[in-house]
Amino acid sequence: YDSTKAEEIVPARISQADTRLLQDLAVRAYQALGCRGFARIDMFLCRGRPFVSEVNTIPGLTSGSLFPKEARAAGMEFPELLDRLIQLALER
């Protein structure tokens, strides 16, 4: 993997309707696979059709990883994200 060869656009530049569509698909994929805690669901939107490309059940958690960047785009800073993940684990 060469990070200089890819551009991560967070949040994605898509409509609110497409955002809701992809969020719903991500939740359904997560539940269908019986995931627990957290995961990153990678998807493509091609000509209006969503496709799940990968379910990463152990996504990177460094401050520069995509999972924390996505959380930040949703309004959750890195320390809060870690606190929430620990809280979810303790609730099991």
Secondary structure, DSSP 8 states (H G I E B T S, - for coil): --GGG----SS-S--HHHHHHHHHHHHHHHHHTT--S--EEEEEEETTEEEEEEEESS---STTSHHHHHHHHTT--HHHHHHHHHHHHHT-
